[in-house]
Amino acid sequence: MFFTNSNIQFNSFYDDPGVNLNPTSLGETWDASKKEAEARGQLLSSYDNLATVYDEHNKKVKDITGVELGNPTRIMMPGDGRDDERRQFMSDFDQYKTDGGGLNQLDYLRQWRENAYRKQLMELADKHPDKRGDLLPDRSFIEAGYAKRGETEQRVAKTWEKSNQGALDWMAWIGGQAHAGFTDPVNILTMLFGFGGVGTGAKGLAMAFLKNGGFNAGIEVAQQPFIQSNNAQAGDVSGWEAGATAVGGAFLLGGALDTAVRGTARGLRYGLGYEPVVRDGIVVGYRRKAEPGKDGAAPAVAPSP
């Protein structure tokens, strides 16, 4: 969810205009940071990178031959019309393990799909011999998927090098990381589970920070063994230090998100004349404040932060 780059160094709050006369924009820094996090720091990064590689090559194939190939990374599901393909894969994998093969099923499936895809490309290359080099690249698609990580790392490093490297640039880089977290399917599925009831005032917001930050960090802890394994397999930065950094970033980002959303919502309700309904020290909803000279108050609104 949150990936730090050793090439990113914060310099100062003051940017000397004479140092860099043509800096990259904050938007470029944001975008480069977002794409790096998506390509390197998420549970589905390896899958998404490989899917992108196949999509890009399929576009080239269609431009050359007019033939539209399917993306080999598409998951085979029961009833999707690919039962024969699924049975063939299981038969091939069983034989592979019988012969002493060491790949797990997922890694074997990735290679098995590339082999099947290349057979399709070979058939097309035979029909378009003048374009064989374009249709059948020497580098494996799996390797090209791994290379996506390095490409995004190089881009963010160059973007940062050309920036002013000041406070705003640093904030743009963090913003890109956070943006990637909001588009991560795993985070989307788990993000709202951390929002829970807390008390009023600064103490309540502090507790909200700890609760959602802790929940977000817990989700990241569960993901990190898989993320670090993928990183190591791709030759990328991996290990407990990278994992711990990601977990710490997830804690801070999750806590800050909860505090920002909850604090803003409470401030708006207060400004609109609502007060919290508290039960057992926990805010369970809001109701309109009683106006001077009138008894009672409006019914409570739906429970919220």
C-alpha positions in Angstrom: 0.0 0.0 0.0 2.7 2.5 1.0 6.1 2.2 -0.6 9.2 4.2 0.2 12.0 4.9 -2.2 15.6 5.4 -1.0 16.2 7.8 -3.9 13.6 10.2 -2.5 15.3 12.6 -0.1 13.7 15.7 1.5 15.9 18.8 1.2 14.3 21.8 2.8 11.2 24.0 3.1 12.9 26.7 1.1 13.4 26.3 -2.7 16.1 28.3 -4.2 14.8 29.4 -7.6 18.3 29.5 -9.0 19.0 25.9 -8.3 16.5 24.4 -10.8 15.2 26.7 -13.5 13.0 24.0 -15.2 11.6 21.7 -12.4 9.1 19.0 -12.9 5.6 19.9 -11.8 3.9 18.7 -8.7 1.5 16.8 -10.9 4.3 14.9 -12.5 5.8 14.0 -9.2 2.3 12.9 -7.9 1.7 10.7 -11.0 5.2 9.1 -11.0 4.8 8.3 -7.3 1.4 6.8 -7.8 2.5 4.6 -10.7 5.6 3.4 -8.7 3.4 2.4 -5.8 1.0 0.6 -8.1 3.8 -1.3 -9.8 5.9 -2.2 -6.8 4.1 -1.9 -3.5 0.7 -3.7 -3.8 -0.5 -7.2 -3.4 -1.6 -7.4 -7.0 1.3 -5.5 -8.5 2.9 -8.5 -10.2 -0.4 -9.5 -11.7 -1.3 -6.0 -12.9 2.2 -5.5 -14.4 2.0 -8.7 -16.4 -1.5 -8.0 -17.5 -0.4 -4.6 -18.7 2.5 -6.2 -20.7 0.1 -8.5 -22.4 -2.4 -5.7 -23.1 0.3 -3.6 -24.7 1.5 -6.5 -26.9 -2.0 -7.5 -27.9 -2.5 -3.9 -29.2 0.6 -4.3 -31.3 -0.5 -7.7 -32.6 -3.9 -6.2 -33.6 -2.3 -3.3 -35.3 -0.1 -5.6 -37.4 -2.4 -8.5 -38.1 -5.9 -7.3 -37.2 -6.3 -10.3 -34.9 -7.4 -9.6 -31.3 -5.9 -12.0 -28.8 -7.1 -12.6 -25.3 -5.1 -11.6 -22.2 -3.5 -14.7 -20.8 -3.7 -13.4 -17.2 -7.5 -13.6 -17.3 -8.6 -15.9 -14.5 -10.2 -19.2 -15.5 -13.6 -19.6 -13.7 -16.0 -22.5 -13.7 -18.6 -22.1 -16.5 -16.6 -19.5 -18.5 -16.3 -21.8 -21.5 -12.7 -22.6 -20.8 -13.2 -26.0 -19.1 -11.0 -27.8 -21.7 -8.2 -25.3 -21.1 -8.5 -25.8 -17.3 -8.5 -29.6 -17.6 -5.4 -29.4 -19.9 -3.6 -27.2 -17.4 -4.3 -29.5 -14.5 -3.1 -32.5 -16.5 0.1 -30.8 -17.5 0.7 -29.5 -14.0 0.2 -33.0 -12.5 2.7 -34.4 -15.0 5.1 -31.6 -14.3 5.1 -32.4 -10.5 5.4 -36.1 -11.2 8.5 -35.4 -13.2 10.0 -33.5 -10.2 9.2 -29.9 -11.2 9.7 -27.4 -8.5 7.4 -24.5 -9.4 4.2 -24.0 -7.4 0.9 -24.0 -9.2 0.7 -20.2 -9.6 4.2 -19.9 -11.1 3.7 -22.8 -13.3 0.4 -21.4 -14.5 2.1 -18.1 -15.4 4.7 -19.9 -17.5 2.1 -22.3 -19.0 0.0 -19.4 -20.2 3.0 -17.7 -21.7 3.9 -20.8 -23.7 0.3 -21.1 -25.0 0.3 -17.4 -25.9 3.6 -17.7 -27.8 2.1 -20.6 -29.8 -0.6 -18.2 -31.0 2.1 -15.6 -31.8 4.1 -18.2 -33.8 1.1 -19.0 -35.9 0.6 -15.3 -36.7 4.3 -14.8 -37.3 4.2 -17.6 -39.9 1.5 -15.6 -41.7 3.4 -12.3 -41.4 7.1 -13.3 -41.7 8.2 -9.7 -42.2 6.8 -8.8 -38.8 8.1 -11.9 -36.9 10.4 -9.8 -34.8 7.6 -7.5 -33.6 5.2 -10.4 -33.0 7.6 -12.7 -31.2 9.8 -10.7 -28.8 13.0 -12.4 -27.5 12.4 -11.4 -23.9 9.7 -13.4 -22.1 6.5 -11.6 -21.1 7.0 -12.6 -17.5 10.4 -10.9 -17.5 8.9 -7.8 -19.1 6.3 -7.7 -16.3 9.1 -7.7 -13.7 10.8 -4.9 -15.6 7.8 -2.7 -15.2 8.9 -2.2 -11.6 12.3 -0.9 -12.6 10.8 1.4 -15.2 8.6 3.1 -12.6 11.4 3.3 -10.1 13.7 5.0 -12.7 10.9 7.4 -13.7 10.2 8.5 -10.1 13.9 8.9 -9.4 14.4 11.1 -12.5 11.2 13.0 -11.8 12.4 13.7 -8.2 15.9 14.6 -9.4 14.4 17.3 -11.6 12.0 18.6 -9.0 12.8 21.3 -6.4 12.8 18.6 -3.7 11.1 20.9 -1.3 8.1 20.5 1.0 5.5 20.7 -1.7 7.3 18.1 -3.9 7.5 15.8 -0.9 3.8 16.3 -0.2 3.1 15.5 -3.9 5.1 12.3 -3.6 3.2 11.2 -0.5 0.0 12.2 -2.2 0.8 9.9 -5.1 1.5 7.0 -2.7 -1.8 7.7 -1.0 -3.7 7.9 -4.3 -2.4 4.5 -5.3 -3.6 3.1 -1.9 -7.1 4.4 -2.6 -7.2 2.6 -6.0 -5.8 -0.7 -4.7 -8.6 -3.3 -4.8 -7.4 -4.9 -1.6 -7.5 -1.5 0.3 -10.9 -0.6 -1.2 -12.3 -3.9 0.2 -10.8 -3.4 3.7 -10.6 0.4 4.1 -14.0 1.0 5.7 -13.8 -1.9 8.2 -11.5 0.2 10.4 -14.0 3.0 10.9 -15.6 2.4 14.3 -17.2 4.3 17.0 -15.1 6.5 19.3 -15.7 9.2 21.8 -16.0 13.0 21.4 -13.3 15.7 21.2 -9.6 15.4 20.6 -9.4 12.2 22.7 -12.0 10.6 20.4 -10.1 11.6 17.3 -6.8 10.3 18.7 -8.5 7.0 19.4 -9.9 6.9 15.9 -6.4 7.5 14.5 -5.0 4.6 16.6 -8.0 2.2 15.7 -8.0 2.8 12.0 -4.3 3.1 11.7 -3.8 -0.1 13.6 -6.4 -1.9 11.5 -4.8 -0.7 8.3 -1.4 -1.7 9.5 -2.8 -5.2 10.4 -4.1 -5.6 6.8 -0.7 -4.6 5.5 1.1 -7.1 7.8 -1.1 -9.8 6.3 -0.2 -8.7 2.7 3.5 -8.1 3.2 4.8 -11.8 3.1 3.2 -12.1 -0.4 4.4 -8.6 -1.5 7.9 -9.2 -0.4 8.0 -12.6 -2.0 6.9 -11.1 -5.3 9.5 -8.3 -4.9 12.2 -10.9 -4.3 11.1 -13.0 -7.3 11.3 -9.9 -9.5 14.7 -8.9 -8.1 13.2 -5.8 -6.4 13.9 -4.3 -3.0 12.5 -6.8 -0.5 12.9 -8.1 3.1 11.7 -7.2 6.6 12.9 -3.6 6.4 10.9 -2.8 3.3 7.9 -4.6 4.8 8.2 -2.8 8.1 8.3 0.5 6.2 5.2 -0.3 4.3 3.4 -1.3 7.5 4.4 1.9 9.3 3.2 3.9 6.3 -0.1 2.1 6.2 -0.6 2.9 9.9 0.1 6.6 9.4 -2.0 6.8 6.3 -4.9 4.9 7.7 -4.9 6.9 10.9 -4.6 10.2 9.1 -7.5 9.2 6.7 -9.8 8.4 9.6 -8.9 11.5 11.5 -9.3 13.8 8.5 -12.7 12.3 7.4 -14.1 12.1 10.9 -12.8 15.5 12.0 -14.2 17.2 8.9 -17.6 15.5 9.3 -17.8 16.5 13.0 -16.9 20.1 12.2 -19.5 20.3 9.5 -22.2 18.9 11.7 -21.3 21.2 14.5 -21.4 24.2 12.1 -24.9 23.1 11.0 -26.2 23.0 14.5 -25.9 19.3 15.4 -24.6 17.7 18.5 -23.4 14.2 19.1 -25.5 11.5 20.7 -23.3 9.6 23.1 -23.9 6.2 24.6 -21.4 4.5 26.8 -18.8 7.0 25.8 -19.2 6.3 22.1 -20.7 8.7 19.5 -23.6 6.8 17.9 -25.3 9.6 16.0 -26.1 13.3 15.8 -29.2 15.4 16.5 -30.0 19.0 16.1 -29.3 21.2 19.1 -32.3 22.5 21.0 -33.0 26.1 20.1 -33.1 28.6 23.0 -36.6 28.8 24.5 -37.7 25.5 23.0 -37.8 22.1 24.6 -36.4 19.0 23.0 -34.4 18.6 19.8 -34.9 17.2 16.4 -34.7 13.4 16.0 -31.2 12.0 15.8 -29.7 11.6 12.3 -28.2 8.3 11.1 -25.2 7.1 13.0 -21.9 8.4 11.5 -18.4 9.3 12.5 
